[in-house]
Amino acid sequence: MKSKIIFFLIDGLADKNSLKTPLKISNKPFIEFLLKNKKGFLSYILPLEKKYWPKYGEASVSGLANLGILGYKIKPDLFKRGPYEAIGIGVKYKNGWLAFRANFASVDRNLRVIDRRVGRNIYGLDILEKEINKIKFSIPFVFKRGLGHRGVLIFKQKLSDKISFNDPLDINKKVKKIKNLSNDSLSIKTAKILNEFLRNVYIALENHKINIERTKKGLPPANYLLLREGGTKILKLRNFFEKYGFKNGITLATLGVDLGTCLSIGFKKFVLQESKDAKEEFKNVYKGIKKVINKYEIIYVHLKKADEASHDKNFEKKKIFFELFDQFFKKIYNKNIIFVITGDHITSIKTGKHAYGPVPLLILNSSLNNNPSEFSEREAIRLGRFFTDNSKIWEFLNNDRK
């Protein structure tokens, strides 16, 4: 009997070019040893079926894909990331309030985007967070930084989510003006309020001493906010543990949407400290697993650094992530635990963006075995799709562990 499941969700695990990817060519001796000893089952999943892939999935899909892997089929137009980002960061949120996923960004004087992620450097961002919250505005709001350059912006008043976003989704493009997507008075009012607020943010941050210091250090200034996926409610979804019959479970993740989506369906939380690199991320996860291993049936771990390497188009950095994962995995491996390793989407090293397509699913120590020759995208596709519905993964895991 294997009473526990440790599920690793590697953000941006897969790549498009299955002939040579960071996952395929990385040195993974321990996982390869397990596969040679018939401990593994490899397949692929679609975290989201094509009809559930959102319009701007190349830019933001993690929250919806996370719920897709957990077996929830949600139409993209119903899921808005902002409120889930809020509860994932730990900010008080009420249905009806308008919440956005936000990025600190760097713009020039013409509001042309220089860097959408302020160089992935957090120097001074906590001070700038406080500066934003000092802005005097007609509507009560709160801005809270989450992981890295990311954050959440909440307006504590009934507003419309039928508005566009201002993120051009690329550099060297001017930020977009937020527009109403409906002609009702509330949507028109909301768009006007947001554009006014963003002007105030730019004024507050452009010449702030922190940005002067960042510039002197060779860092891009954090002088603007890019907003996406504004929403006004958390969806009512069936509790995960009632749905599949597990006793309990906990999510190990940094602050953000992946934690928020898990909290919304009944998982407990263990907040991982922000990590400067993959080595530190694995160190934090190792400590976290040791603290919770005896208390929960499911430990659902979200790993972020592979996705960041992909967005930065850094092949070697992503390759090293998988090599470090193999070393980490050897330390926590236990033959009496079922391990699952998969991802929430493709993040292309070539384009730096998310892409629709198959993602490998590796299960170790279960009753399934199909003799995979390696852990890679190409091998997963060769062996084929076994679970045609992601909810079947959880049904299988619950039955198999007993």
Summary of the structure (lengths in Angstrom):
residues: 402
radius of gyration: 21.2
end to end distance: 5.2
largest distance: 64.9
contacts: 1390
relative contact order: 0.24
helix: 36%
strand: 21%
